[in-house]
Amino acid sequence: MTRPGTLGELRASGWVSRPVKQEVRENAVRAISEGRSVVEGVVGYDDTVLPQLENALLASHDVIFLGERGQAKTRMIRSLVGLLDEWMPIVTGSEINDDPYNPISHHARVLVAERADETPIEWVHRDRRFGEKLATPDTSIADLIGEVDPIKVAEGRYLSDELTIHYGLVPRTNRGIFSINELPDLAERIQVGLLNVLEERDVQIRGYKIRLPLDLMLVASANPEDYTNRGRIITPLKDRFGAQIRTHYPLDVDIEMDVVEQEAHITETEGLRVSVPPFMAEIVSEMSQQARKSPHINQRSGVSVRMSVANYETLVANAMRRALKNGEDEVVPRVSDLDALAPSTAGKIEFETVDDGREEQVLDRIVKAAVLETFRANCTPEKLTELVAAFDEGLIVHTGADVPAAEYAKTLSNLPGLRDTLADLEVAETPAGVASAVEFVLEGLHLSKRLNKDAMGGKTAYRGRG
């Protein structure tokens, strides 16, 4: 379909200009009525955050998302672009997306006045109608609002000429969505300037006073500690937001696992088959859940879902490395691979004040708690009674990262009652699958105080408690 190329053709087409918030609202109404989500790729917010966001969109409010790191705030903000019309007409050559029916820049006003219905029109995609700025203490008025362009002055224009202005991010996002990430970090004097252009609709740049009736939807994000304790958002700007929406981490392990499945990137390697048992994915997600409860982890800083994703990817990577070294073609993570998660975990959390060296102990307790919780959720104690009895009668099983998967498969016949548990754990009876299940069950029995464990170097021996 050919889109109108002039103002006259645009009028003839019946195109109607709408404020951006009305445009977003009408598209949100359509999405909700069709059963679609107003934002894409967000898991775990169906009953909490998304209803509040839908209310804000239907009410045509500016929004601030309040939450710790790794709670999909930026993803939701960027997804709002999908609620804009796919294409929007502007006056050709406009730097600030001038509405052909109501131009506000000097360039567009002059062009429309001179050429009337022959004014050339160009169409911009919705992706170009989104502006974003990470608030930092050194952010300037020039970044957001604009500045005199010395090059334009050098070309012969007078300083009194409005065309010497180089517009900042906010005017350039006119008729679109503008986002400020970490709003409290924006200096108060800059917040005042931002409020002026959004509320009073005038701008002062190097002595110019320019009326810019910008049409914007403002969306921001902030960390709760910055937002409340530091109190660095000026009251008039805070008051502008019609909705303050509190985000949160996944409320349970199942949701965390869904996020990990969606976000984790596992690169396929020729000749290797990767399979992650559900209980190993659950352990990774449970580690994050346990970290969010730990008094030794700084909860104000938060425990991002990125930790679960990074740990999952590291878990698979370590299992892949082991398979390559052992000449195996099947990659299945085991409990012994959890030792490799220390780097990907420590980089995602902040410890409360602890003695030197105790960080490893804190991480070890988190891993053990996650394994035990997952074991209790997936294994039936009665089915393992016969197995525990065999250990009490002298059975000893050696495990470790260096033990080939085939050795575990040979051991399976000496582990009575374990095959039923393998079915419960949804693990195939392949050597790598058996190895993963055996390590999980034995570690779970040890943490449940039903088996003893001797660890030395990378090797572990499980034996009865008698």
Secondary structure in CASP SS format (residue, H / E / C, confidence):
PFRMAT SS
TARGET T0000
AUTHOR 0000-0000-0000
METHOD secondary structure of the structure
MODEL  1
M C 1.00
T C 1.00
R C 1.00
P C 1.00
G C 1.00
T E 1.00
L H 1.00
G H 1.00
E H 1.00
L H 1.00
R H 1.00
A H 1.00
S H 1.00
G C 1.00
W C 1.00
V C 1.00
S C 1.00
R C 1.00
P C 1.00
V H 1.00
K H 1.00
Q H 1.00
E H 1.00
V H 1.00
R H 1.00
E H 1.00
N H 1.00
A H 1.00
V H 1.00
R H 1.00
A H 1.00
I H 1.00
S H 1.00
E C 1.00
G C 1.00
R C 1.00
S C 1.00
V C 1.00
V C 1.00
E C 1.00
G C 1.00
V C 1.00
V C 1.00
G C 1.00
Y C 1.00
D C 1.00
D C 1.00
T C 1.00
V H 1.00
L H 1.00
P H 1.00
Q H 1.00
L H 1.00
E H 1.00
N H 1.00
A H 1.00
L H 1.00
L H 1.00
A C 1.00
S C 1.00
H C 1.00
D C 1.00
V E 1.00
I E 1.00
F E 1.00
L E 1.00
G C 1.00
E C 1.00
R C 1.00
G C 1.00
Q C 1.00
A C 1.00
K H 1.00
T H 1.00
R H 1.00
M H 1.00
I H 1.00
R H 1.00
S H 1.00
L H 1.00
V H 1.00
G H 1.00
L H 1.00
L C 1.00
D C 1.00
E C 1.00
W E 1.00
M E 1.00
P E 1.00
I E 1.00
V E 1.00
T C 1.00
G C 1.00
S C 1.00
E C 1.00
I C 1.00
N C 1.00
D C 1.00
D E 1.00
P C 1.00
Y C 1.00
N E 1.00
P C 1.00
I C 1.00
S C 1.00
H H 1.00
H H 1.00
A H 1.00
R H 1.00
V H 1.00
L H 1.00
V H 1.00
A H 1.00
E H 1.00
R H 1.00
A H 1.00
D H 1.00
E H 1.00
T C 1.00
P E 1.00
I E 1.00
E E 1.00
W E 1.00
V E 1.00
H E 1.00
R H 1.00
D H 1.00
R H 1.00
R H 1.00
F E 1.00
G E 1.00
E E 1.00
K E 1.00
L E 1.00
A C 1.00
T C 1.00
P C 1.00
D C 1.00
T C 1.00
S C 1.00
I H 1.00
A H 1.00
D H 1.00
L H 1.00
I C 1.00
G E 1.00
E E 1.00
V E 1.00
D C 1.00
P H 1.00
I H 1.00
K H 1.00
V H 1.00
A H 1.00
E C 1.00
G C 1.00
R C 1.00
Y C 1.00
L C 1.00
S C 1.00
D C 1.00
E H 1.00
L H 1.00
T H 1.00
I E 1.00
H E 1.00
Y E 1.00
G C 1.00
L H 1.00
V H 1.00
P H 1.00
R H 1.00
T C 1.00
N C 1.00
R C 1.00
G E 1.00
I E 1.00
F E 1.00
S E 1.00
I E 1.00
N E 1.00
E C 1.00
L H 1.00
P H 1.00
D H 1.00
L C 1.00
A C 1.00
E H 1.00
R H 1.00
I H 1.00
Q H 1.00
V H 1.00
G H 1.00
L H 1.00
L H 1.00
N H 1.00
V H 1.00
L H 1.00
E H 1.00
E H 1.00
R C 1.00
D E 1.00
V E 1.00
Q E 1.00
I E 1.00
R C 1.00
G C 1.00
Y E 1.00
K E 1.00
I E 1.00
R E 1.00
L C 1.00
P C 1.00
L C 1.00
D C 1.00
L E 1.00
M E 1.00
L E 1.00
V E 1.00
A E 1.00
S E 1.00
A E 1.00
N C 1.00
P H 1.00
E H 1.00
D H 1.00
Y H 1.00
T H 1.00
N H 1.00
R H 1.00
G C 1.00
R C 1.00
I C 1.00
I C 1.00
T H 1.00
P H 1.00
L H 1.00
K H 1.00
D H 1.00
R H 1.00
F C 1.00
G C 1.00
A E 1.00
Q E 1.00
I E 1.00
R E 1.00
T C 1.00
H C 1.00
Y C 1.00
P C 1.00
L C 1.00
D C 1.00
V H 1.00
D H 1.00
I H 1.00
E H 1.00
M H 1.00
D H 1.00
V H 1.00
V H 1.00
E H 1.00
Q H 1.00
E H 1.00
A C 1.00
H C 1.00
I C 1.00
T C 1.00
E C 1.00
T C 1.00
E C 1.00
G C 1.00
L C 1.00
R E 1.00
V E 1.00
S C 1.00
V C 1.00
P C 1.00
P H 1.00
F H 1.00
M H 1.00
A H 1.00
E H 1.00
I H 1.00
V H 1.00
S H 1.00
E H 1.00
M H 1.00
S H 1.00
Q H 1.00
Q H 1.00
A H 1.00
R C 1.00
K C 1.00
S C 1.00
P C 1.00
H C 1.00
I E 1.00
N C 1.00
Q C 1.00
R C 1.00
S C 1.00
G C 1.00
V C 1.00
S C 1.00
V H 1.00
R H 1.00
M H 1.00
S H 1.00
V H 1.00
A H 1.00
N H 1.00
Y H 1.00
E H 1.00
T H 1.00
L H 1.00
V H 1.00
A H 1.00
N H 1.00
A H 1.00
M H 1.00
R H 1.00
R H 1.00
A H 1.00
L H 1.00
K H 1.00
N H 1.00
G C 1.00
E C 1.00
D C 1.00
E E 1.00
V E 1.00
V C 1.00
P C 1.00
R C 1.00
V H 1.00
S H 1.00
D H 1.00
L H 1.00
D H 1.00
A H 1.00
L H 1.00
A H 1.00
P H 1.00
S H 1.00
T H 1.00
A H 1.00
G C 1.00
K C 1.00
I C 1.00
E C 1.00
F E 1.00
E C 1.00
T C 1.00
V C 1.00
D C 1.00
D C 1.00
G C 1.00
R H 1.00
E H 1.00
E H 1.00
Q H 1.00
V H 1.00
L H 1.00
D H 1.00
R H 1.00
I H 1.00
V H 1.00
K H 1.00
A H 1.00
A H 1.00
V H 1.00
L H 1.00
E H 1.00
T H 1.00
F H 1.00
R H 1.00
A H 1.00
N H 1.00
C C 1.00
T C 1.00
P H 1.00
E H 1.00
K H 1.00
L H 1.00
T H 1.00
E H 1.00
L H 1.00
V H 1.00
A H 1.00
A H 1.00
F H 1.00
D H 1.00
E C 1.00
G C 1.00
L C 1.00
I C 1.00
V E 1.00
H E 1.00
T E 1.00
G E 1.00
A C 1.00
D C 1.00
V C 1.00
P C 1.00
A H 1.00
A H 1.00
E H 1.00
Y H 1.00
A H 1.00
K H 1.00
T H 1.00
L H 1.00
S H 1.00
N H 1.00
L C 1.00
P C 1.00
G C 1.00
L H 1.00
R H 1.00
D H 1.00
T H 1.00
L H 1.00
A H 1.00
D H 1.00
L C 1.00
E C 1.00
V C 1.00
A C 1.00
E C 1.00
T C 1.00
P H 1.00
A H 1.00
G H 1.00
V H 1.00
A H 1.00
S H 1.00
A H 1.00
V H 1.00
E H 1.00
F H 1.00
V H 1.00
L H 1.00
E H 1.00
G H 1.00
L H 1.00
H H 1.00
L H 1.00
S C 1.00
K C 1.00
R C 1.00
L C 1.00
N E 1.00
K E 1.00
D E 1.00
A E 1.00
M E 1.00
G C 1.00
G C 1.00
K E 1.00
T E 1.00
A E 1.00
Y E 1.00
R E 1.00
G C 1.00
R C 1.00
G C 1.00
END
